[in-house]
């Protein structure tokens, strides 16, 4: 069951909604409008380890997604 992020085009309220069915109608909890735009959601998690499982590109190598200068994106 995915959680989607929306912004209301009527009142600009941003909110998250657990959507059970992709065909379900979602209403703004602030103004009840159905004129919504889905936002790009970023998933993250925290592990108990001391080493990050990904590289956000702080070292200038590659595109920052994988840290590999010869990675699949070719940058």
Buried (B, 14 or more C-beta within 10 A) or exposed (E): EEEBBBBBEBEEBEBEBEBEEEEEEBBBEEEEEEEBEEEEEEEEEEEEEEEEEEBEEEEEBBBBBBBEEEBEEEE
